[in-house]
Amino acid sequence: MDALTASMALLRLEGLGPARYWQLLEHFGSPDRALLQFPPTLLSKLPPRAQSQWRDCCRLGLQSELLEWVAAERARCAQIGVQLLYHGDAGFPNLLAEISRPPPILYVRGEAAALTLPQIAIVGARRATTSGLDNARSFAMELAGSGFAITSGLALGVDAAAHQGALRGQGATIAVLGSGVDSVYPRQNRALAEEILSAGGAIVSELPLGSSAEAKNFPRRNRIISGLSMGVLLVEAAMRSGSLITARLALEQNREVLAIPGSIHNPMARGCHHLIREGATLVETSADIAGQLGGLLAEPADSEPLSNTLLDNQQLSVLLALQGGPRSIEQLAVDTGEPAGELMALLLQMELLELLEQLPGGYQLTAQGAACCLQKEGVAT
């Protein structure tokens, strides 16, 4: 029996759940051994139906109700194009695998490779203000344009705005559900879910097909959102909200937590202000996020220098404009002819590549950026 089948069978047992799954795995070392050698003391704590299912599995094997369900679930996934990722697979997201007791299995619609991209989670209130929704879209658009995948929960409000912004930035976006991946919730965002898939993103859940969106599922969903991401950006949130839970989970998972401040008269800003007082990074622009997370994306010191072929004409025009010294964004816009929105995304991307760095009021070349300029000049001569 392969590990995926055994894991699905274990998780199908009523009353088991991910926590007991990991206890079994820590004791037995593999899901197939855990299933076949299920400890009697734990079995007695499960509901009578789960006990009966396990005994039938041991007696009937592949003809048992439990393993027949697994076979049907896997066949259904294959039929509708859902990929199953077992936590021990090479394709399982590395950052998510590092958290305490990660989801044993992920159901993925769309591009599973999107889960390996560097991700920033953007979360916030369902009843966000117009300003909050605008912030979610603009931050997501700029970050997606600079190479980050945007991860959120496909909820109404800030989540949906973040996914929309990522799509506008022509980047990948990942929606993590508190329901099955074939049961998109809420209904109002089903069209958005299809846009995410069409644009090369992914829809993810740890729940079996057909699972409905129940309140108990969302804390589990939130730990996946933060676990997939390098950092979590809180846009707007009341003091009691699922978004604050996501931020606290991010702290427990040793992720960066960032928050956008708001008006003291806006109750949706109180959650952000609370996090900032507790040590979250205050951000006002996407460049602030680059400064906080850019080092995590930097190439190792022993990697090869940036190749000439990796510089496109837009990047080169910015480098050449900075050769004479620091320049403001306004000056760079005049020098390069780039629209303001595209220029901001370009500057963020180049900062992440360590070609330039931000100063008060402008930007200047780094040593690597200056070296690239010299390389280009050498090619030209």
C-alpha positions in Angstrom: 0.0 0.0 0.0 1.5 3.4 -1.0 1.8 6.2 1.5 -0.9 8.4 -0.1 -3.5 5.6 0.0 -2.7 4.8 3.7 -2.8 8.5 4.6 -6.1 9.0 3.0 -7.5 6.0 4.7 -6.3 7.1 8.1 -7.7 10.6 7.7 -11.0 9.2 6.6 -11.5 7.5 10.0 -14.0 9.7 11.9 -12.4 11.3 14.9 -8.8 10.9 13.8 -7.8 14.2 12.3 -4.4 15.7 11.4 -3.2 15.9 15.1 -3.7 12.2 15.8 -2.4 11.4 12.3 0.9 13.0 13.1 1.1 11.2 16.5 0.7 7.9 14.7 3.3 8.8 12.1 5.8 9.9 14.8 5.3 6.5 16.5 5.2 4.2 13.5 7.3 6.1 11.0 5.0 5.5 8.0 1.3 5.8 7.3 0.9 2.2 6.0 2.4 0.8 9.2 0.2 3.2 11.3 -2.9 1.9 9.4 -2.1 -1.7 9.7 -0.8 -1.6 13.3 -3.3 0.9 14.7 -2.9 0.9 18.5 -5.9 -0.5 20.4 -5.8 2.2 23.0 -6.3 4.9 20.3 -8.8 2.8 18.4 -11.0 2.6 21.6 -11.2 6.4 21.6 -12.6 6.6 18.1 -16.3 6.5 17.3 -17.8 3.0 16.8 -18.2 3.6 13.0 -14.4 4.3 12.7 -13.6 1.2 14.8 -15.7 -0.9 12.4 -14.2 0.7 9.3 -10.7 -0.1 10.6 -11.5 -3.7 11.4 -13.1 -4.2 8.0 -10.0 -2.7 6.4 -7.7 -5.2 8.1 -10.1 -8.1 7.2 -11.1 -7.2 3.7 -8.2 -5.1 2.4 -9.0 -3.4 -1.0 -12.6 -4.6 -0.8 -13.2 -2.8 2.5 -15.4 0.3 2.6 -12.4 2.4 3.7 -10.1 1.5 0.9 -12.9 1.5 -1.7 -13.6 5.1 -0.7 -9.9 6.0 -1.2 -9.8 4.4 -4.7 -13.0 6.2 -5.6 -11.6 9.5 -4.3 -8.4 9.2 -6.2 -10.3 8.2 -9.4 -12.6 11.2 -9.0 -9.5 13.5 -8.6 -8.0 12.2 -11.7 -11.2 12.6 -13.6 -11.7 16.3 -12.7 -8.0 17.2 -12.8 -7.2 17.5 -9.1 -3.7 16.6 -8.1 -3.0 15.0 -4.7 0.2 16.0 -2.9 1.4 13.8 -0.1 3.5 15.6 2.5 6.4 13.3 1.8 6.4 14.0 -2.0 9.1 16.0 -3.7 6.4 18.4 -5.0 5.0 19.3 -1.6 5.7 23.0 -0.8 8.9 23.2 1.2 7.8 26.1 3.5 4.5 24.4 4.3 6.4 21.1 5.1 8.4 23.0 7.7 5.5 24.0 9.9 4.4 21.9 12.9 2.2 19.1 11.8 1.5 20.3 8.2 -1.5 19.0 6.2 -0.8 15.4 5.4 -2.4 15.8 1.9 -3.2 18.7 -0.3 -5.8 18.7 -3.0 -4.7 21.0 -5.8 -6.6 22.3 -8.8 -4.6 24.2 -11.4 -0.8 24.6 -11.5 0.7 22.7 -8.5 4.1 24.3 -9.5 2.7 27.6 -8.4 2.9 26.4 -4.8 6.7 26.4 -5.1 6.9 30.1 -6.0 7.9 32.6 -3.3 4.6 33.7 -1.8 3.2 36.6 0.2 -0.2 36.1 1.8 -2.5 39.1 1.8 -5.5 38.8 4.2 -8.0 41.1 5.8 -11.6 41.9 6.5 -14.6 40.6 4.5 -16.3 44.0 5.1 -13.3 46.1 4.2 -13.5 49.8 3.4 -13.1 51.0 -0.2 -9.6 52.2 0.8 -8.8 48.7 2.2 -9.9 47.0 -1.0 -7.9 49.4 -3.1 -4.8 48.8 -1.0 -5.2 45.0 -1.3 -5.5 45.2 -5.1 -2.6 47.7 -5.6 -0.2 45.9 -3.2 -1.0 42.5 -4.8 -0.6 43.9 -8.3 2.8 45.4 -7.6 4.0 42.3 -5.7 2.7 39.9 -8.3 4.4 42.0 -11.0 7.7 41.6 -9.2 7.6 37.8 -9.0 5.8 37.0 -5.8 2.8 34.7 -5.9 -0.1 36.1 -3.9 -1.8 33.7 -1.5 -5.2 34.3 0.2 -8.4 32.6 1.1 -10.9 33.5 -1.7 -13.2 35.1 0.9 -15.2 38.2 0.1 -13.5 41.6 0.8 -9.7 41.8 1.1 -9.0 38.2 0.0 -10.9 38.6 -3.3 -9.3 42.0 -3.9 -5.8 40.5 -3.4 -6.5 37.7 -5.9 -7.9 40.3 -8.4 -4.8 42.5 -7.9 -2.4 39.6 -8.6 -4.3 38.8 -11.8 -4.0 42.5 -12.9 -0.3 42.2 -12.2 -0.2 39.2 -14.5 1.2 37.0 -11.7 0.2 33.8 -10.1 -2.2 33.7 -7.2 -3.2 30.8 -4.9 -6.5 30.4 -3.2 -6.7 28.2 -0.1 -10.2 27.0 0.8 -12.0 25.9 3.9 -14.0 23.5 1.7 -13.3 20.9 -1.0 -11.6 22.3 -4.1 -14.6 21.2 -6.1 -16.9 23.2 -3.8 -15.8 26.8 -4.1 -17.0 29.0 -1.3 -18.4 31.6 -1.3 -20.5 31.2 -4.5 -20.0 34.9 -5.5 -16.3 34.1 -6.1 -16.7 31.1 -8.3 -16.0 33.2 -11.4 -12.9 34.6 -9.7 -11.7 31.0 -9.0 -11.9 30.1 -12.7 -9.9 33.3 -13.5 -7.2 32.1 -11.0 -7.0 28.8 -12.7 -6.9 30.2 -16.2 -4.1 32.5 -15.2 -1.8 29.7 -14.0 -2.7 29.9 -10.4 -4.0 27.2 -8.0 -6.9 26.3 -5.7 -5.8 24.3 -2.7 -7.5 22.5 0.2 -6.6 19.7 2.6 -10.2 18.6 2.7 -11.7 15.8 0.7 -13.8 16.5 -2.4 -17.3 17.6 -1.7 -16.5 19.0 1.8 -18.6 22.0 2.7 -17.4 25.2 4.2 -17.8 24.8 7.9 -16.6 27.2 10.6 -14.2 24.6 12.1 -12.4 24.3 8.8 -11.2 27.9 8.6 -8.5 27.9 11.3 -7.0 24.9 9.5 -7.3 26.8 6.2 -5.5 29.8 7.8 -2.5 27.8 8.9 -2.0 26.7 5.3 -2.2 30.3 4.0 0.5 31.4 6.4 2.5 28.2 6.1 2.8 28.5 2.3 4.0 32.1 2.5 7.2 33.9 3.4 5.2 36.6 5.0 1.6 37.7 5.8 0.4 41.2 5.0 -2.7 42.3 7.0 -4.6 45.0 5.1 -7.6 45.6 7.4 -9.0 43.6 10.3 -11.2 44.0 13.3 -9.8 42.9 16.7 -11.7 39.6 16.5 -11.2 38.2 13.1 -9.9 35.2 11.2 -7.2 37.5 9.6 -5.7 38.1 13.0 -5.6 34.3 13.6 -3.7 34.0 10.3 -1.2 36.6 11.4 -0.7 34.9 14.8 -0.2 31.6 13.1 2.4 33.2 10.9 4.3 34.4 13.9 4.2 30.9 15.4 5.5 29.6 12.0 8.4 32.1 12.1 7.0 34.0 9.1 7.2 37.8 8.7 4.1 39.7 9.6 3.4 43.0 8.0 0.5 45.4 8.4 -0.9 48.5 6.7 -1.8 51.3 9.2 -5.1 53.1 8.9 -7.2 55.8 10.5 -7.7 55.7 14.2 -11.4 56.2 13.5 -11.6 53.1 11.3 -12.5 50.0 13.4 -11.2 47.9 10.6 -7.7 49.3 11.3 -7.6 48.3 14.9 -6.3 44.8 14.2 -3.5 46.2 12.1 -2.5 48.7 14.8 -2.6 45.9 17.4 -0.2 43.8 15.4 2.1 46.8 14.8 2.2 47.4 18.6 3.1 43.7 19.0 6.0 44.0 16.6 4.6 43.5 13.1 6.3 45.6 10.4 4.4 48.7 9.4 4.3 49.0 5.6 3.1 51.9 3.4 4.3 50.8 0.0 5.2 47.5 -1.7 8.8 48.6 -1.5 8.6 48.3 2.3 7.8 44.6 1.8 10.8 44.2 -0.6 13.0 45.7 2.1 11.7 43.3 4.6 11.6 40.1 2.5 14.0 40.8 -0.3 16.9 39.3 1.6 15.1 36.0 1.8 15.0 35.9 -2.0 18.6 36.9 -2.5 20.9 34.5 -4.3 23.5 32.6 -2.1 26.9 34.2 -1.9 28.5 31.3 -3.9 26.0 31.5 -6.8 27.1 32.7 -10.2 26.8 36.4 -10.9 23.7 37.7 -12.7 24.0 36.9 -16.4 23.8 39.6 -19.0 20.9 37.8 -20.7 18.7 38.2 -17.6 18.6 42.0 -18.0 15.8 43.2 -20.2 15.6 46.6 -21.8 13.5 48.1 -19.1 15.9 47.0 -16.4 18.9 48.2 -18.3 17.4 51.6 -18.8 16.9 52.0 -15.1 20.5 50.9 -14.4 21.9 53.3 -16.9 19.8 56.1 -15.4 21.3 55.4 -12.0 24.9 55.4 -13.2 25.3 59.0 -12.5 24.1 58.7 -8.9 20.9 58.4 -6.8 17.7 59.4 -8.6 14.2 60.0 -7.3 11.2 58.0 -8.7 10.1 61.1 -10.6 13.5 61.6 -12.2 13.6 57.9 -13.1 10.2 58.1 -14.7 11.4 61.0 -16.9 14.7 59.2 -17.7 13.2 55.9 -18.6 9.8 56.9 -19.9 8.1 54.2 -17.8 4.6 54.8 -16.5 4.6 55.3 -12.7 2.8 52.0 -11.9 5.0 49.9 -14.1 8.1 51.7 -12.8 7.2 50.9 -9.2 6.9 47.2 -10.0 10.1 47.3 -12.0 12.0 48.9 -9.1 10.7 46.4 -6.6 11.7 43.5 -8.9 15.2 45.0 -9.3 15.6 45.6 -5.6 14.8 41.9 -5.0 17.5 41.0 -7.5 19.9 43.3 -5.5 20.5 45.5 -8.5 19.6 48.7 -6.7 18.6 49.8 -3.2 16.2 52.4 -1.8 17.3 55.6 -0.2 15.3 58.3 1.5 13.7 60.0 -1.6 15.1 57.7 -4.3 17.2 54.8 -5.4 20.9 54.0 -6.1 22.8 51.2 -7.7 24.2 48.4 -5.6 27.6 46.9 -6.3 26.0 44.1 -8.3 23.9 46.7 -10.3 27.1 48.7 -11.1 28.8 45.5 -12.2 26.0 44.7 -14.6 26.3 48.2 -16.1 30.0 47.6 -16.7 29.3 44.2 -18.2 26.8 45.8 -20.6 29.2 48.6 -21.5 31.9 45.9 -22.2 29.5 44.1 -24.5 28.7 47.4 -26.3 32.3 48.3 -26.9 
